[in-house]
Amino acid sequence: MSRKENLISELHTIKGTWKIDVRITDLWQARKQNSKQTIEMVLMDQTGSKIGATLWQELFTELRDKLQCGSSYLIQNLRIVDNQSEYRVSPAPYLVYFLKTTSVKEIHRPEIPSNVYLITPFTDIISGLAPRHTLVDIVGVIADLIDVKTVNPPHRMIVRLRDNSNCDILITVWEDYAIQLHDAIDRNLLLQEPLVVMLTLGKIKDATDGSQSQSSQSNVVEKFLQNAQVVSIGEINNLRQDCYCLTVGTVDEIIIDAPWSYDSCPNCTTTFDPSKGGSDFRSCHTSVVDTVPWYKLNVRMEHNGDKGNFLLWDATCIKLFGKTVGECRDELIAAGDDIKVFPACADEILLKTWAVRFKFRSQLRQSSVLDVSEELHHIQSLIATLGLKVITK
């Protein structure tokens, strides 16, 4: 007579002849303090309950190739031990150890979901309600970039996340996760839309400087000026890697060699050029029905005799002009002009002096503007940092 299948909530340490149907939702290789290698897993049953599992190095030859993240298994004969780990993958008080007698059989179990996330509110983390020894899943929108190191290992990114209760916390991601996040931010740069991040199995650690995040009431001056390299316009040509920068300058010229706007696919960022023919976008392979118009305005800025080109994208232009590309085009058409003609609002930014926050992209040698400010305290702060002298006429 076959044993009945057990749920994760039924497991305890008194016996080992357990029989569980589970899906592996996470899997990674680790090294214990005794230098032994292990494969660590998160197992989940049909109720969404999870438990950590360990496959020791001695059993790699027999079982490693059988275990794949995302697959479901019928597993029998397991040792259940008290969870003494510093960080636990679930609230379950136990861990699963695979044994030489453990039986692993891959099965099809559609009733076990691909994954279930228990999202922890930021307020629970800040207040200490969330246990420090249990890894957490969190979701938030990127509110600020604190530190970026993605050129040489160890790769690292620190960002400020904000959840839907308007609370902020800092997260640090390493190595491949840092590269993935950096690439996502780069792809999102053209859209300039909120970027939502889900972090799973994250460790809760107190900020080393005691600056644990609280409800967001950040100082606007500091937010604009923080976490970016301050450079003069003349120093931009010396930059050799991607970085976030701040500078100050006066708009000297609207560059008309390139169009002031472009059209792209609503499902991806591919630019659509009707003059080149074809109706499919190369990235998402969808047919063109209604394209989305975006700003891409190239300006030259000057300060203390140095000049440099900056690209103003959609969000910044809408902030400056108070109208979308579509509205500008409608005005041009109503006046009998071609939409290639630069709109009159572009002339309004000539001779404006700004503090500029931008992303320098080393491969393209391109300065993409993220935000601009005419606030005198922003401008003066940057000038003081650069040690530049304001020349008044």
N, C-alpha and C positions, 0 to 999 in steps of 0.2 A: 504493500500500500504506500503510495507516494505521500510525502509530507506536504502539509499545507504551506502555501506561500505566506511569508511574514512581511509586515510593514516595518519601515525603519523605526517607527515609534514603539514597536514591540521588542526591539533588541535590548539585551542586557548581558552581563558578563557571566552569568551562572552556567550557560551552556554554549556549545559551539556548533551544533547541528542545525544551523539556520538555513533557510531557503528564501532568497529575496529576488524579486524582479526589479531591476533598477536601470537607469540610464546614467552614463558618465557625462556630466555636464561640464567638467573642467578636468584637465590632466596636465601635469608638469613634472619635470625631473628635479630632484633636490639632493642635497648632500647633508647628512646628519653630522652631529658633533663628533661622532666616532669615525668620520670620514667615509662611512658607508653611503653608497648611492641608493636612492629610493625613487619610486614613481608615486607621486601623490595624486589622489583623485578626489572628486566630489561626486558622490552617488546620490541619485534622487529617485524616489518611488512615485507611484501614480497619484499620491496625495500632494506632491510637491515638497514633502519632507526631505531633508538632505542630511548626509553624514560624511565625514572625511574617511578616506581609506588609504592604506599604505601597502605598496608592493616592495618588498625588500630585494636588495641586489641579488641575493642567492636564487631568487625565483625568476629573474629577468629572462633567462633562456627559455623557460617553460611557458611563461604567461605574458611577457611584454607585448609580443606581436598580436596577441588575441584581444588586447584592450585598446579601444579607439574612442577618442572623445566624440560624443554625439550618438554612439551606438547603445543599444539596450541589451541587457544580459540577464540570464538566470544564473545566479551564483549560490553555491552550497558549500557548507563546511567553512565557517569563518570564525576567527577569534575576535571577540569583542572585548576591548580594553577601556579602562577609564581614560578620558582625554585629559592629558596633562600638558598639552601643547600650549606654548605661550600665546599663539594666535589660532583660533578655531574657525573652521569654515562654516559652521552652523551652530545653533544653540544646543544641539544634541550633546549630552554629557559623555558620549562614547566615541571611540574610533574603531574602524574595521581593519584587521590585519589579514592579508592573504597568507595561506599556509601551503605546504607541499601537497596536502590532501584537498585543497580547495578545487572545486569543479566550476569551470567558467564556460558557459554556452551562450553564444550570441542568438538572440531571439528577436522577433518582430512584435513590439508592444506599442501600438499607436496610442493607447490610452495613457501612456507616460508622456507628458508634455516634453518639448525640446528643452525647456528650462522654465523655472519660476523664480522671479526676483522678489526679494523682500526689501523694498526701498526704505532706507533709514532717513528720516527728516534731519536736516542740519541742526535744528534746535535740540534734538536728542543727543547729537554728538557734542555740541557746545556745552550743554547743561550737564553732561556726564551720564545721562540716562541710558545711552547706548553702551553696553559693556565693552571695556577696552580690550578684552581678550578675544572678542568675536569679530571676525572680518565682516565688512558691511558692503552692501550695494547702495550706491547713491546716484542721483541724477541732478544735473544742474546746467545752467547756461554759463559759458565762459564770460566772466565780467572783466577780467584783466589778466595780462601776462606779467608774471613776476620775474621769471628767470628762464633763459633759453640756452641750452648747451647741446647742440646736435651736430657739431662738426667732427669732433673727436670723442672716442669713448672715454669715460662712461657717459653716455647720452642721458640728458635729464631735462625735464621741463617742469616748472612750477607755475600753476595758474590759479586764479581765484574763481571759484564756482559760486553761483547764486541759485538757490532753489526757489520754488514758487511761493514760499513764505517770506521771500526777500531777505533771507539770511545768507551770509557768505562764509565759506571756509576755503582754506588753501589745500590743494592737492599736489603731490609730487609724483610724476611717472618717470620710469627709468627705461633705458635701452630701447628695445623694439617698440614699446608702448610710447616712449617719447617721440620716436621717429614717426609713428602712426599719427599721433596727435599733431605734431608739427606739420605733416603733410595735409591733414584735414583743415588746419587753420589756413594754410597756403591756398588750398582749393576754395575755401570759403571767402578768401580775400576779395575775389572779383564780385561776389554776390553781396558782401557786406551785410549779411543777415545774421541773426542770433545763431550761435553754434551750440547745440545741446550735446552734452557728454554724459554717458553712463559709465561709471567705474564700478566693477564688480570685484568682490573679495579684496577690498581695500583695508589696510591697517589703520587704525586710529592712533595717532601720536600727538602728544601735546607740542605746540609750537615751541621751538628751542629758545626763542627770544621773548616768550611770554605773551606774544601778540595773538592770542586765540581770537578768531574772527567772531564778531558779534553782528547784530542786525545792521544792515547796510545803511550807514549815514556818513559815507566817506566824504572827505573834503575835496571839492571840485578841483581846486588848484593842484593838490597833490596827485589826484587821479590822472589829470592830463599830463603831468610832468614825470610821473614815476615810471620806473622799470623800462627805461630806454636810454640808449647811448646818446649823449649830447655831442653833436658835431657841427662845425661850421659848414657852409655850402662848399667852401673850397676843399674841405677834408673828405667829402663824399667820394671823390674819385680814388681815394686811397683805401677805401673799404674793400676787403677781400672775401668776406663771407656774409651770408644772410644775417640781418640783424634789424632790430627795431630802434629807430633813431628819433631825435628831436633836433630841430634847427629853427632859425629865424631868418626871415627875408621878406623882400617886397616884390610883388608880382610885376615883372618888367615887360612881359610880352605874352600874348596868347599865340601859341604856335599853330599855324594853319596848314602845315605840311601834311598833317594826318587828320582824318575826320574827327569831329567833336562827339560823335555818338556811333553806336553800332547796334546790330540786331543779333540776338542769340536764341537758341532753343529754350523753351520754357522748362524742359526736363533735364538739361545739362548746360554747361557753360560754353558750348561750341558756338563760335561766331558764324553767322549766316551771311554769305555774300551772294546776292541774287545774280550778279554779273558773271559768276563762275559756273552757273548752271547747276542742275541736280536738285533733288528735293529731299534727300536724306541727310541727317546729321551723322558725322562719323563716330561720335561717342556713344549715342544712345540708339542710333539707327531708326529714329522715328521720322515720319514724313512731316514736312513743313506745312502747317496750317496757319497758325498765328505765332509770329515771333515776338520776342520781348525786347523792347528798345532800352539801351543803357547809355549813360554818360561815359565818355572816356576823353577827357579834356586835358590836353598837354599844355602846361604853362612853363615859362622860364621865370625863375626868381633870382634876385640879386641882393647881396649884402656885402658891404665894404669892398666892392670891386669884384667879388667872386660871383659867378653865375652858375645855375644848374637847372636841369629840367625835372619837372614833377608831374606825375599823372594823377588827375583828380577823377575818382570813380563816382559811381551813382549816388551813394549815400552822402558823400561830401558835397557834391554839386547840388543835390536837392536841399541840403541844409543851407548852402550859400544863396541859391537862386529862388528857393521857395516854390519850385515847379518841377515836374517830371520831364523826361525827354519827350514823351508823347504830347504834353501840353506845349512845349517849345515848338515841336514840329507842326502842331495844329495852328499856332500863331504864324509860323512861316508860310504855311499853305494859304491861310486866310489873307496874307499880305501879297500873295502871288509869287512868293519866293520858292526856290528849290530847298528841300530839307538838308542839302549839303551846306547851305549858307549858315555861317555861325550866328546863333541867336544874339540879340542885342544884350541880353543879360550877362553874356560872357564879358562884355566891355566893362561891366560894373566892378569887376574885381581888379582891374588894372590899377596899379599904384597902391594896392592894399598891402599893409604890412601884417604878417601873420607869424605866430608861433605854429610850427608844423610838426605833427607827429606822423612818421611814415615808416614803411617797411622797405628796406633796401634788399633787392634781389640780385645777388652777385652774378648769376649766370646771364641774366638779361641786362645787367648794369642799369637797373631801373629803380626809381624811387616812387613807390606807390603811396599816395597820401591816405592816411587813415582818419585824420581829423585835423582841423585848423582852428586857431583861436585868435581873435583880435583883442583879447583881454590884455590890458597893459601889464598886469602883474605876471602873466605868463611870459610875455615878450621880455620884460625886464629881467625876470629870473633867468631866462636862457642867455641873454646878453651878459649878465653878471657871471654865469657859469663859464661862458666862452671867453670871458675877459675882453670882450669887444667894446669899442667906444662908439656910442651913438653919435652919428654926424648929423647935425641939424642944419638946415639951410635957411 
